[in-house]
Amino acid sequence: MSIDVTLLPATIPHRLREAEVDRIRRFDDHASGERLRFEYSISASGVLIVWRVSDPHVSAEVEAVFGPAAWEEVRGDLHRALH
């Protein structure tokens, strides 16, 4: 599933705030043509991590990290780490 992260307005540079800037960052499973999934996890401190999962039997790779003051909403599938 794709992951949509909505950034807080404060993360948009002041000079761009009056323009129609899209605050949603999309990590699209289908955009690359590869067989991959994006999932997310949120640490206890509020850090949002977007994971790239190319093979369910191999560890995922970090695609992006957003600090707790950078994002306000996330939609998509929760990451389930391999143990």
N, C-alpha and C positions, 0 to 999 in steps of 0.2 A: 504494500500500500504506500502511497505517497505520503509525505510528511509536509504539513503546512505550519510554519512558524510565523506568528504575528509579532512584529517588533513593537516595542514601546515608542511612542512619538518622540521621546527625548533622544532616541538613537539616530534619528534623521538629522543631518546637519542643518543648522538654522537657515542657511541660504536656500535650502531645498524644501523647507517645510511648507511654504506657500504654494509650491507646485503640487501637482497631483502625483505624489510619490507613493508607490505601492509598498505598504509596510509588511506584506506577506512574502516570505521566502519559501519557495516550494522546492522540495527535493522529490522529483518525479521518477517513479520506478520505470516508466515506459520511455522516457526521453532519450536515453542512451542507446536503446536497442538491445542492451545486454539483459540477461536474466538476473536481475538483482532486486532487492527490496531495501527500503529505508525504514528504519525503526528509530524510536527515541527512548531515552531514559532521562530521569531527573535525579540529580544527586541530593543528598540531605541538605546541602547548602543552597540549592536552587539552581545549580548549573544544569543547563539543558544540553544533552549530547545527542547528535543525530548520527546514527550508525548505518554503514553500508554493509549489507549482507548479500554476498554473491553466491555463497554455498551454505546451506543450513548446517552442514557438518564441519565447517571451518569457522574459526573465530571471526567475528565481525571487525570492520575497520571504522575508525572515527572519520566521519565526513565533515562535521562542523560542530563547534562548541559555542554556546551563547551564555554569557554571564547572567546572573539572576536579575540584574538591572537592565537587561537588553530585550527581554521578551515578555509578552503578557499572555499568550495563548499558544497551544500546540495541538494539532489534530493528526491522528494517524495511529499506527500500531506501536504498542509498548515493546521495548527490546527485552528479550529473555536471553540472558547470557548462558553460554555453555558452561557446565561445571565439570 
